[in-house]
Amino acid sequence: MLTLSAKGILPRVDYAIFADTGWEPRAVYAHLDRLEREIAEPAGIPVLRVTSGNIRKDALDPDHRFASMPLHILNQDGKPGMTRRQCTGEYKIKPIKKKVRELLGFPYPARIPRGTFVEQWVGISTDEFHRAKDSDVKYMRNRHPLIDMGWSRSDCIRYLTTLGLADTPKSSCLGCPFHGNAQWRSIRDASPDEWADVVEFDAAIRKGNARANANGKQLLGEAFLHRSRVPLDQAPIDHVTAAEWAALQQELDDEAGLEELEDGVTDGCSPWACRGEVEPAQDDFGLAT
């Protein structure tokens, strides 16, 4: 959408906002720098980077409130589950709302006058039209220009290719539990230091987030980044056969298909377009629900 606006195909936007969780892959930050330098600045479009903190650091800080990631849980009875997902709201939507209020001239807790709002573009394509949602506040009105144009993901890739941007990386937390095996392999094989980082984090959250543990509310079971619910450096992230996955599914009572295991959950975690809610097996303190 930024390039379409910068090239005059879509109207010129006033700002582009990137919500930084503090734990994106290095390639995403490099790509964002390039977009700002080569696309946004020549078109006079400011790129605003907003954040609520570093999600990795916060998870391991016993003195910091932590908005739960959707970790894969192996409960004490051996059954699988997941923790509550709060990270999109805390690390993406919250800082965007804060910045929009500032841009409107009504920072929190100022009351925004009736009829004062921004038109906010969300980059959902026709492949994912079911993810197109309204904002939950009146001062932000969501639009979905790619859907209005009838553009699919393939159309976006073709357009980016013409601009030399075919290598656009996927924006998501480095250690997102919704990664598929292909994403885990890519980190392991292309960026050893980032792989060491996620393996270390996976081990560190085995008993849940540090704040809950410090408060005596330990996780009832064990937490993992990989859906196989084994340590990441031991997880079956290389190509899995259908028979192997069927056996693992039976063991985990997992309904996901082989394609999802390889490619990850299809829907992303974009603001106002987060995946459909997953019923948590435990709350954000690690207590059974």
Secondary structure, DSSP 8 states (H G I E B T S, - for coil): -HHHHHTTSS---S-EEEE--S---HHHHHHHHHHIIIIIHHHT--EEEE-S--HHHHHT-TTS-------EEEETTS-EEEB---HHIIIIIHHHHHHHHHHHT--TTS---TT--EEEE----GGGGGG----SSTTEEEE-HHHHHT--HHHHHHHHHHTT-TT----S-TT-TT--HHHHHHHHHH-HHHHHHHHHHHHHTTT--HHHHHTT---SEEEESSTT-S-GGGS--S---HHHHHHHHHHHT----HHHHHH--SS---TT--------SB-TTS-B-
